């Protein structure tokens, strides 16, 4: 006859987010009711927490508070080992929903990335036996049945049908075998010379091209504005494409994307541009350079000291110049220089016209710009024609911000008004900005029907949104 298992008895408990509303009540109750437990409180003491919440237990000999962030791996690892933690109660999170609309990145860092760091710390330090949640929930479908829902396929049969469908359609979802194994898992596909593999197998063969439409695009930047528009455009035109799932800083994941999709062309629309504008990049240099520039070691092509960027007034411009100098050494790469992208969607905050229409003051200066409604279809045609090298991907000629806002007033809002910076203010404002005219004659020669920037804005943006 087997005996019941011995109840689990924690000895040293780490409580994350302990100074928050819910966690502080748990902490105070544990200190009061379980004096034999050692409680270590971890909190970064931001707007969601307050040390006063822990006043009842701060004088207790079995209580210790540490100021720290769960998203910082090394301090968390050290804390688990130094305090000999055997149990974690995880409450740390951003909970002010109203703040999430303006600062969603901070929420993702705290609530998702921070939790991931904590779980990995449990695995690495081997202090916690079971770094997961054991609780399981049984869902009751009685309410659905009352609404008329009836089960037509038994669970076991449906599971079998699903498995058979995945087995019969590998080309639809790609190789799902990796999802059937515990994560993380090293890919079993090893290529000792990835560059050689790419040159021999990276693209579809001529036979494959003749049997298909001849095009298969791999697009990076699914959640971005331009990447999203590219996907919609490919869908509309019936072009076979897939979005890349790998991270640009992870060479292995990019290789697996290429080996899985075997594209004829790769479109990279991923990158950091800053929100609400490029000023964000000045205070987030690590994130900007990791995403926009970071170059894999061992490629034999690096950024040399003698290679000078064309504009170094802002960190964002530096990263663009760096990556362009890196890519120009590759003969099979096409780089499209997009500037101040504009589209017919005037509700999109990334739209340059939308941005300047919301500014308190604007500079009156001319620039080259890119009308996406006209030029994104051209980018697909560039891929079809296998064009390479650097292209100034802007409409011909330049236009000033005042000219754009005059058109906005004429076509969209007759009551619209704006204010320009004075000359002294404008000099300071444009110093960290790359204001220039790109020569679009190369693009115009390849696509002679392309409109000038002013005509393109009128045709694709303002006439499409004109209020009668």
MORATA-V134359 format. One record per residue. SS is DSSP state (helix for helix, strand for strand, loop for the rest). PHI is phi in whole degrees, 0 to 359 (none if undefined). OMEGA is omega in whole degrees, -180 to 180 (NA if undefined). Layout:
ss=[SS	SS]
phi=[PHI	PHI]
omega=[OMEGA	OMEGA]
This chain:
ss=[loop	loop	loop	loop	loop	loop	loop	loop	loop	loop	loop	strand	strand	strand	strand	strand	loop	loop	loop	loop	helix	helix	helix	helix	helix	helix	helix	helix	helix	helix	helix	helix	helix	loop	loop	loop	loop	strand	strand	strand	strand	strand	strand	loop	loop	loop	loop	loop	loop	loop	helix	helix	helix	helix	helix	helix	helix	loop	loop	loop	loop	loop	strand	strand	strand	strand	strand	loop	loop	loop	loop	loop	helix	helix	helix	helix	helix	helix	helix	helix	helix	helix	loop	loop	loop	loop	strand	strand	strand	strand	loop	loop	loop	loop	loop	loop	helix	helix	helix	helix	loop	loop	loop	helix	helix	helix	helix	helix	helix	helix	helix	helix	helix	helix	helix	helix	helix	helix	helix	helix	helix	helix	helix	helix	helix	loop	loop	loop	loop	loop	loop	loop	loop	loop	loop	loop	loop	loop	loop	loop	loop	helix	helix	helix	helix	helix	loop	loop	loop	loop	loop	loop	loop	loop	helix	helix	helix	helix	helix	helix	helix	helix	helix	helix	helix	helix	helix	helix	loop	helix	helix	helix	helix	loop	loop	loop	helix	helix	helix	helix	loop	loop	loop	loop	loop	loop	loop	loop	loop	loop	loop	loop	loop	helix	helix	helix	helix	helix	helix	helix	helix	loop	loop	loop	loop	helix	helix	helix	helix	helix	helix	loop	loop	loop	loop	loop	strand	strand	strand	strand	loop	loop	loop	loop	helix	helix	helix	helix	helix	helix	helix	helix	helix	helix	helix	helix	helix	loop	loop	loop	strand	strand	strand	loop	loop	loop	loop	loop	loop	loop	helix	helix	helix	helix	helix	helix	helix	helix	helix	helix	helix	loop	loop	loop	strand	strand	strand	strand	loop	loop	loop	loop	loop	loop	loop	loop	loop	loop	helix	helix	helix	helix	helix	loop	helix	helix	helix	helix	helix	helix	helix	helix	loop	loop	loop	loop	loop	loop	loop	loop	loop	loop	loop	loop	loop	loop	loop	loop	loop	loop	loop	loop	loop	loop	helix	helix	helix	helix	helix	helix	helix	helix	helix	helix	helix	helix	helix	loop	loop	loop	loop	loop	loop	strand	strand	strand	strand	loop	loop	loop	loop	strand	loop	loop	loop	loop	loop	loop	loop	loop	loop	helix	helix	helix	helix	helix	helix	helix	loop	loop	loop	strand	loop	loop	loop	strand	strand	loop	loop	loop	strand	helix	helix	helix	helix	helix	helix	helix	helix	helix	helix	helix	helix	helix	loop	loop	loop	loop	strand	strand	strand	strand	loop	loop	loop	strand	loop	loop	strand	strand	helix	helix	helix	helix	helix	helix	helix	helix	helix	helix	helix	loop	loop	loop	loop	loop	loop	loop	loop	strand	loop	loop	helix	helix	helix	helix	helix	helix	helix	helix	helix	loop	loop	loop	loop	loop	loop	loop	loop	loop	helix	helix	helix	helix	helix	helix	loop	loop	loop	loop	loop	strand	helix	helix	helix	helix	helix	helix	helix	helix	helix	helix	helix	helix	helix	loop	loop	loop]
phi=[none	278	269	294	297	293	302	289	237	291	239	229	251	261	246	274	65	296	272	283	297	289	297	293	295	296	299	299	292	296	299	288	267	228	295	278	276	264	250	249	262	243	204	270	57	261	293	272	224	207	299	299	297	257	306	299	244	292	268	286	291	262	236	216	243	235	274	186	246	294	281	264	297	299	299	294	302	298	296	298	281	297	266	54	292	243	215	237	246	261	241	297	189	277	239	279	299	299	287	294	292	262	223	294	299	297	295	297	299	287	278	253	297	299	296	297	300	296	296	296	297	298	290	294	277	57	269	247	290	228	280	197	259	281	294	239	238	262	272	267	258	297	296	295	295	294	275	107	284	236	287	258	233	301	305	297	292	296	296	295	298	296	298	295	295	298	293	282	235	294	285	284	257	81	285	260	298	297	286	270	242	301	258	277	219	284	300	280	272	244	242	291	229	294	298	295	298	297	292	267	234	295	247	294	286	299	295	296	298	291	278	243	289	91	230	212	263	248	245	253	110	302	274	276	293	291	299	296	295	299	298	297	294	296	299	297	266	72	270	291	209	220	274	291	259	281	269	298	277	248	301	300	293	292	300	294	300	294	292	283	275	50	283	276	217	242	255	254	250	266	165	255	246	90	228	282	208	289	300	303	295	294	259	228	292	297	298	293	287	295	276	271	238	318	246	295	289	89	275	73	233	234	271	275	299	285	282	255	291	279	206	237	286	222	294	301	295	299	294	296	293	301	292	293	294	291	285	294	283	264	285	258	246	245	251	254	276	269	227	44	299	233	218	285	276	282	270	278	293	279	296	298	295	299	301	290	290	256	287	289	222	229	273	260	215	272	205	278	217	241	269	297	301	267	271	297	301	294	298	293	294	299	296	298	278	58	289	227	86	265	233	284	267	228	290	300	72	234	213	270	294	296	298	297	290	297	295	300	293	291	262	252	219	300	269	293	225	212	234	267	294	285	299	292	296	295	300	289	290	273	305	271	244	266	260	201	247	264	284	263	295	296	291	296	294	285	230	296	275	295	278	294	300	293	296	293	297	297	290	268	250	284	294	290	247	300	265	272]
omega=[-177	179	178	179	179	180	180	-178	179	180	-178	-171	171	178	180	-178	-170	-179	176	-173	-177	-176	-180	177	178	-179	-180	-180	179	179	-177	-172	-176	-178	179	178	170	-177	174	-179	178	-179	178	173	175	-176	-179	-174	-179	-179	180	179	-177	-179	-178	-174	-173	180	-178	-178	-179	-178	178	178	-180	175	-178	-176	180	179	178	-170	-175	177	179	178	-179	-178	180	-178	-175	-179	178	-176	175	-178	177	171	-169	178	-173	179	170	-175	-179	-174	-179	178	-175	-179	-179	-174	-176	180	179	179	179	180	-177	-168	-177	-178	180	178	179	178	-179	179	179	178	177	-179	-175	-176	180	179	-176	-176	-174	-178	177	-179	-179	-171	176	-176	176	-179	-180	-178	-177	179	178	179	178	178	176	-180	179	179	180	-179	178	-177	-177	-179	179	178	179	179	180	180	-180	-179	178	-179	-178	-173	-178	-177	-179	-177	-175	-178	-179	-175	-179	-179	-178	-179	178	179	-3	-178	179	180	179	179	-177	177	-174	178	-175	180	177	179	-180	-178	-178	-171	-170	-178	177	176	179	178	178	180	-178	180	180	177	-180	-178	172	-175	169	-173	173	-178	-176	-176	179	-177	-176	178	177	178	178	179	179	-180	178	178	-179	-177	179	-180	180	-180	172	173	177	179	-178	175	-174	-180	-178	-176	-179	-178	177	178	-180	174	-177	180	-179	-174	-175	-175	170	178	175	177	177	176	-180	178	179	178	179	176	6	178	-173	176	178	-177	-179	-179	179	-173	-179	180	-178	-176	179	-177	-172	-169	-164	-171	-178	176	178	-179	178	178	-177	179	-175	-179	-177	179	-176	176	-176	178	-176	-179	178	-180	178	179	177	-178	178	180	179	-175	178	178	177	-173	-177	179	-179	-176	-175	-178	174	180	180	-180	179	179	175	-173	-177	175	180	179	-177	176	-177	-178	178	-180	-176	178	178	180	-173	178	-180	180	175	177	178	175	177	-175	-178	-179	167	-178	-177	175	-172	-178	179	-170	178	173	177	179	177	178	176	177	179	-177	179	177	-177	180	-178	179	171	-171	178	174	180	178	-178	177	180	178	177	178	179	-178	173	177	178	179	-178	-173	-170	-173	-179	-179	-175	177	177	-178	176	170	170	-173	-180	179	-177	179	179	-175	-175	-178	-180	-177	177	178	-175	174	176	179	-177	-176	178	179	180	179	180	-179	-171	-179	-179	-177	172	-175	-179	180	-179	178	179	-174	-172	-174	-170	177	179	-178	-175	179	-179	NA]
